[in-house]
Amino acid sequence: MRQRLCFCLGAGLWAVLTSGCGYGAVYAPAPGQHLSVSVGQALVPEPLAVQAVASGARSELAAAGQLGRDAEFPRLVIDVLRVDEGSRGIHVQAGQPAAAGMSIAVVVRARVFTGDNQDPTIDTGDLRRAVQLTGDADPRADSAAYDVALRGAAERAGRAAARAAIGLPEPADETP
């Protein structure tokens, strides 16, 4: 009797542990499906941001094991909608006002297409990712720091779009 009880408990425990929780993302490509990445509309004049968005999405899909070959369907098409710049404040330095810093944010929208001339199967909506930039007195240093911050925000936006497209929970706005 005791052996039978131990066997039943062991079999029940094995069934519970191997069955998992049953969670499955509702808005995600089919399991094992790989996505290629392309840029749709680029409504910003910064090519650095457009390139960084695509790079961020590719690296996130590669890390998840879902990156497909270029120009292949299903395809993740990312629109780069805008770059937002916001002031982080002003301080006085040597009697003169100076910028304390700024916030640079990139807004993207991604959709998954399964073929030419078809409606998207997944639409992430607008996703915004921001990076903080501190001010500097030297305009050349500010320009280089701006490019680094813009690339960082764009890569984060591309990664967020890829995560949302494969069904991982992702907030629409991430304002630091």
Summary of the structure (lengths in Angstrom):
residues: 176
radius of gyration: 22.7
end to end distance: 61.7
largest distance: 89.1
contacts: 518
relative contact order: 0.19
helix: 35%
strand: 33%
